[in-house]
Amino acid sequence: MAADRPRDILLVRNGASPQARVACDRARGIFSAGGYTSVLIDAPSAHELSATLTDTLRSRALHVAAVVAVGGDGMAHLVLQVLHEVGQQGVNVAFGLIPAGSGNDLARFCGIPTRDTERAAGRVLRGLETTPEHMDLLAVDCADGTSHVCATTVCLGLDARVNARANRWSRIRISAKYAVALVWEILRLTSRDYTIDYTRPDGARRVVDRRATFLSVANTSSYGGGLTIVPRADHRDGRAELFAVSDARPLRILFLLPRLLLKTHENLAEIALEPVTAVTVTPHDAPSGELPAHVAHGDGEPLGPLPVQVRILPAAVRVLF
């Protein structure tokens, strides 16, 4: 390795996670053997973690070879916000991922080993020594003025409400709590009316009113710890997929779930998949009830209220997987 190349790898973790701590310790050995120095980025809150990572990148950018999220989709989401922000300021650093969370939808989609830290760290090293790869991101602008980037899926309908409920059960494994929350919300099912304004990859624009239960914009194939909605998703094709499930009774939705798990749902009459480069979703009714009715979730994290605009950002981040 050339002496003048950056040698620092920033490992970003949630210090409260025993799984992330163990993964960091194992990854450090792999990176050290490859000639890199691991720099741990840790803080007691997400806000402080973001601030620390931002300050480190701004002050040491020339020395940083990669930023590696050690955790699940939430940690990847946090790191990508920072990389996107500093990237707009001219600081471009590669992104790596070592799965140490409970969902790991991004890792599974990208073929990163979710139960083998050493192999995942090895992929980061190989990425640093080969031709750079890039992946698309989803840019999300919410009604409260906040902006975000997401790697996997932005949930806007019933799936967002499931996310919100599952996030309240922090001590349960994500795949289990998502399944329970999904059944809970389906049994209390209320479909909603939306105006969907979207642009296709060929530039054609359409505006439709649709009554829907599930409604998402996907960059990758799954959410909720493995529920596949877009089996042929491609995070490098410069487009997203608008996924919608039309108004249906609870029993019919429960019937559809095994088809999602088996990836055999694409031709069902209730399912609509539409390639898009931009989409704005506006609900017709006002929020009400126990949980916020119209809050978008991306990468499993709450983003902000609808209306929401989602745009594809082609080749937005350099990745090491």
C-alpha positions as CSV (number, residue, x, y, z in Angstrom):
1,M,0.0,0.0,0.0
2,A,1.4,3.4,-1.0
3,A,2.7,5.4,2.0
4,D,0.8,8.6,1.0
5,R,-2.6,6.9,0.9
6,P,-5.1,7.5,3.8
7,R,-4.7,4.9,6.5
8,D,-7.5,5.7,9.0
9,I,-10.8,3.7,9.0
10,L,-13.4,5.3,11.2
11,L,-15.5,2.7,13.0
12,V,-18.9,4.2,14.0
13,R,-20.9,2.3,16.5
14,N,-23.5,2.5,19.2
15,G,-21.5,2.0,22.4
16,A,-24.6,0.6,24.2
17,S,-24.7,-2.4,21.8
18,P,-22.6,-5.4,23.0
19,Q,-22.9,-6.9,19.5
20,A,-21.4,-3.7,18.0
21,R,-18.6,-3.6,20.5
22,V,-17.6,-7.2,19.8
23,A,-17.8,-6.5,16.0
24,C,-15.5,-3.5,16.3
25,D,-12.9,-5.4,18.3
26,R,-12.8,-8.1,15.6
27,A,-12.8,-5.7,12.7
28,R,-9.9,-3.8,14.2
29,G,-7.7,-6.9,14.0
30,I,-8.6,-7.4,10.3
31,F,-7.9,-3.7,9.4
32,S,-4.7,-3.7,11.3
33,A,-3.5,-6.8,9.4
34,G,-4.3,-4.9,6.2
35,G,-2.2,-1.9,7.2
36,Y,-4.9,0.4,8.3
37,T,-5.5,2.1,11.7
38,S,-9.0,1.9,13.2
39,V,-10.4,5.0,14.8
40,L,-13.4,4.5,17.0
41,I,-16.3,7.0,16.8
42,D,-18.6,6.5,19.8
43,A,-21.0,8.8,21.7
44,P,-24.0,8.3,24.1
45,S,-26.6,9.7,21.6
46,A,-27.3,9.7,17.9
47,H,-27.0,13.5,17.8
48,E,-23.6,13.5,19.5
49,L,-22.4,10.6,17.3
50,S,-23.3,12.5,14.2
51,A,-21.6,15.7,15.4
52,T,-18.4,13.8,16.4
53,L,-18.3,12.0,13.0
54,T,-18.8,15.3,11.2
55,D,-16.1,17.1,13.1
56,T,-13.7,14.2,12.6
57,L,-14.2,14.1,8.9
58,R,-13.9,17.9,8.5
59,S,-10.6,17.9,10.5
60,R,-9.0,14.7,9.3
61,A,-10.5,14.1,5.8
62,L,-7.1,13.7,4.1
63,H,-6.2,10.8,6.5
64,V,-9.5,8.9,6.3
65,A,-9.8,6.0,3.9
66,A,-13.3,4.9,4.9
67,V,-16.2,5.4,7.3
68,V,-17.6,2.0,8.4
69,A,-21.0,1.8,10.1
70,V,-20.9,-1.0,12.7
71,G,-24.5,-1.9,13.4
72,G,-27.8,-2.3,11.6
73,D,-29.8,-0.2,9.1
74,G,-30.3,2.6,11.7
75,M,-26.5,3.0,12.1
76,A,-26.0,2.9,8.3
77,H,-28.7,5.6,8.0
78,L,-26.9,7.9,10.6
79,V,-23.6,7.5,8.8
80,L,-25.0,8.2,5.4
81,Q,-26.6,11.5,6.6
82,V,-23.1,12.7,7.6
83,L,-21.4,11.5,4.5
84,H,-24.0,13.2,2.3
85,E,-23.7,16.4,4.2
86,V,-19.9,16.6,4.1
87,G,-19.9,15.3,0.6
88,Q,-21.9,18.4,-0.5
89,Q,-19.0,20.4,1.1
90,G,-16.4,18.6,-0.9
91,V,-15.4,15.9,1.6
92,N,-15.9,12.6,-0.2
93,V,-15.1,9.4,1.8
94,A,-16.1,5.8,1.0
95,F,-18.7,4.0,3.0
96,G,-18.4,0.5,4.5
97,L,-20.7,-1.6,6.5
98,I,-20.2,-4.3,9.1
99,P,-23.6,-5.8,10.2
100,A,-24.1,-5.8,13.9
101,G,-27.8,-4.9,14.2
102,S,-31.0,-6.7,14.2
103,G,-32.5,-5.7,10.8
104,N,-29.6,-5.6,8.4
105,D,-31.7,-5.2,5.3
106,L,-29.0,-3.1,3.5
107,A,-26.3,-5.7,4.3
108,R,-28.4,-8.6,3.2
109,F,-29.3,-6.9,-0.1
110,C,-25.6,-6.1,-0.8
111,G,-24.5,-9.6,0.0
112,I,-22.5,-8.6,3.1
113,P,-22.1,-11.5,5.6
114,T,-24.4,-10.7,8.5
115,R,-22.9,-13.3,10.9
116,D,-19.2,-13.1,10.0
117,T,-17.5,-9.9,11.1
118,E,-14.2,-11.0,9.7
119,R,-15.5,-11.6,6.2
120,A,-17.5,-8.3,6.3
121,A,-14.3,-6.4,7.3
122,G,-12.4,-8.3,4.6
123,R,-14.9,-6.9,2.0
124,V,-14.2,-3.4,3.3
125,L,-10.4,-4.0,2.7
126,R,-11.0,-5.4,-0.8
127,G,-13.2,-2.5,-1.6
128,L,-10.4,-0.1,-0.7
129,E,-8.0,-1.9,-3.0
130,T,-10.3,-2.2,-6.1
131,T,-12.1,0.2,-8.5
132,P,-14.6,2.3,-6.5
133,E,-18.3,1.3,-6.7
134,H,-21.2,3.7,-6.1
135,M,-24.8,3.2,-5.0
136,D,-27.9,5.4,-5.4
137,L,-29.6,7.0,-2.4
138,L,-33.1,8.4,-1.9
139,A,-33.3,12.1,-1.0
140,V,-36.4,12.8,1.1
141,D,-37.9,16.2,1.8
142,C,-40.6,16.3,4.5
143,A,-43.4,18.8,5.2
144,D,-41.6,20.0,8.3
145,G,-38.7,21.2,6.2
146,T,-36.3,18.4,7.2
147,S,-34.3,16.6,4.5
148,H,-32.7,13.1,4.7
149,V,-31.0,10.5,2.6
150,C,-32.0,6.8,2.7
151,A,-30.3,3.7,1.4
152,T,-33.1,1.2,1.5
153,T,-36.8,2.1,1.6
154,V,-39.0,5.1,2.4
155,C,-42.3,3.9,4.0
156,L,-45.3,6.2,3.6
157,G,-48.4,4.1,4.3
158,L,-49.4,1.2,6.6
159,D,-45.7,0.2,6.4
160,A,-44.7,3.5,8.0
161,R,-47.2,2.9,10.8
162,V,-45.9,-0.6,11.4
163,N,-42.4,0.9,11.6
164,A,-43.5,3.5,14.2
165,R,-45.2,0.8,16.3
166,A,-42.2,-1.6,16.0
167,N,-39.8,1.1,17.1
168,R,-41.6,1.4,20.4
169,W,-40.7,-2.2,21.2
170,S,-37.0,-1.6,21.5
171,R,-36.2,-4.8,23.4
172,I,-37.6,-7.2,20.9
173,R,-35.6,-8.5,17.9
174,I,-36.6,-6.4,14.8
175,S,-37.9,-9.2,12.6
176,A,-40.1,-10.5,15.4
177,K,-41.4,-7.1,16.5
178,Y,-42.0,-6.0,12.9
179,A,-44.1,-9.1,12.3
180,V,-46.1,-8.5,15.4
181,A,-46.6,-4.9,14.6
182,L,-47.5,-5.8,11.1
183,V,-50.3,-8.1,12.2
184,W,-51.4,-5.6,14.8
185,E,-51.8,-2.8,12.2
186,I,-53.4,-5.1,9.7
187,L,-56.1,-6.1,12.1
188,R,-56.8,-2.4,12.8
189,L,-56.5,-1.7,9.1
190,T,-57.4,1.6,7.7
191,S,-56.4,2.3,4.1
192,R,-56.0,5.9,3.1
193,D,-56.3,8.1,0.1
194,Y,-53.2,9.8,-1.4
195,T,-52.3,12.0,-4.4
196,I,-49.2,10.5,-5.9
197,D,-47.2,12.7,-8.3
198,Y,-44.4,10.8,-9.9
199,T,-41.9,11.0,-12.7
200,R,-40.8,7.8,-14.6
201,P,-37.2,7.2,-15.8
202,D,-38.2,8.3,-19.4
203,G,-39.2,11.7,-18.0
204,A,-43.0,11.1,-18.3
205,R,-44.9,12.6,-15.3
206,R,-48.2,11.2,-13.9
207,V,-50.5,12.4,-11.1
208,V,-52.9,9.8,-9.7
209,D,-55.2,9.6,-6.7
210,R,-55.0,6.2,-5.1
211,R,-56.4,4.5,-2.0
212,A,-53.7,2.3,-0.6
213,T,-52.6,0.4,2.4
214,F,-48.9,-0.2,1.9
215,L,-47.1,2.6,0.1
216,S,-43.3,2.8,-0.2
217,V,-40.5,4.1,-2.4
218,A,-37.7,1.5,-2.6
219,N,-34.1,1.6,-3.5
220,T,-33.4,-1.9,-2.4
221,S,-35.5,-5.1,-2.1
222,S,-36.7,-5.4,1.5
223,Y,-37.5,-3.8,4.8
224,G,-38.6,-4.9,8.3
225,G,-35.8,-7.4,8.7
226,G,-36.3,-9.3,5.4
227,L,-39.9,-8.6,4.0
228,T,-39.2,-8.4,0.3
229,I,-41.3,-5.9,-1.7
230,V,-39.1,-5.4,-4.8
231,P,-37.4,-8.6,-5.7
232,R,-35.5,-7.2,-8.6
233,A,-34.4,-3.9,-7.1
234,D,-31.1,-2.5,-8.2
235,H,-29.4,0.2,-6.1
236,R,-27.2,1.2,-9.0
237,D,-29.7,1.7,-11.8
238,G,-30.5,5.4,-11.2
239,R,-34.2,4.7,-10.4
240,A,-36.4,3.7,-7.5
241,E,-39.5,1.6,-7.3
242,L,-42.9,2.9,-6.1
243,F,-44.6,0.0,-4.3
244,A,-48.2,0.2,-3.5
245,V,-50.8,-2.3,-2.2
246,S,-54.4,-1.2,-3.0
247,D,-57.3,-1.1,-0.6
248,A,-58.0,-4.6,0.7
249,R,-59.7,-6.2,3.6
250,P,-57.4,-7.4,6.5
251,L,-57.8,-11.1,5.7
252,R,-56.7,-10.4,2.1
253,I,-53.7,-8.5,3.3
254,L,-52.8,-11.4,5.6
255,F,-53.1,-13.7,2.6
256,L,-50.6,-11.5,0.7
257,L,-47.9,-11.6,3.3
258,P,-46.7,-15.2,2.5
259,R,-46.5,-14.1,-1.2
260,L,-44.2,-11.3,-0.1
261,L,-42.0,-13.7,1.8
262,L,-41.9,-16.0,-1.2
263,K,-41.3,-13.2,-3.6
264,T,-44.3,-14.3,-5.8
265,H,-46.5,-11.2,-5.3
266,E,-45.5,-9.0,-8.3
267,N,-48.4,-10.2,-10.6
268,L,-51.2,-9.9,-8.0
269,A,-53.9,-7.5,-8.8
270,E,-53.5,-5.6,-5.5
271,I,-49.8,-4.9,-6.1
272,A,-48.5,-2.0,-8.1
273,L,-44.8,-1.5,-8.9
274,E,-43.7,1.5,-10.9
275,P,-40.2,2.7,-11.7
276,V,-39.7,6.3,-10.7
277,T,-37.0,8.9,-10.4
278,A,-39.1,11.3,-8.2
279,V,-42.4,11.1,-6.4
280,T,-44.4,13.3,-4.1
281,V,-47.0,11.7,-1.9
282,T,-49.8,13.8,-0.3
283,P,-52.4,12.3,2.0
284,H,-55.9,13.5,1.7
285,D,-56.9,13.2,5.4
286,A,-55.4,14.8,8.5
287,P,-53.4,12.8,11.1
288,S,-55.4,11.3,13.9
289,G,-55.3,8.4,16.4
290,E,-52.8,6.9,18.8
291,L,-49.8,7.0,16.5
292,P,-49.1,9.8,13.9
293,A,-50.9,8.7,10.8
294,H,-48.7,10.3,8.3
295,V,-45.0,10.2,9.3
296,A,-42.5,8.8,6.7
297,H,-39.9,6.3,7.8
298,G,-36.7,5.6,6.0
299,D,-34.2,2.8,6.7
300,G,-36.5,2.0,9.6
301,E,-36.0,5.5,11.2
302,P,-38.7,8.3,11.5
303,L,-38.1,11.1,9.0
304,G,-41.0,13.6,9.1
305,P,-44.6,14.3,8.2
306,L,-46.2,14.0,4.8
307,P,-46.5,15.4,2.2
308,V,-43.1,14.0,1.3
309,Q,-41.0,14.3,-1.9
310,V,-38.6,11.5,-2.7
311,R,-35.9,11.8,-5.4
312,I,-33.3,9.3,-6.6
313,L,-29.7,10.5,-6.2
314,P,-27.7,8.4,-8.8
315,A,-24.3,7.1,-7.7
316,A,-24.5,9.3,-4.6
317,V,-22.0,7.5,-2.4
318,R,-18.9,5.4,-2.9
319,V,-19.3,2.1,-1.2
320,L,-16.9,-0.7,-0.2
321,F,-19.2,-3.6,-1.0
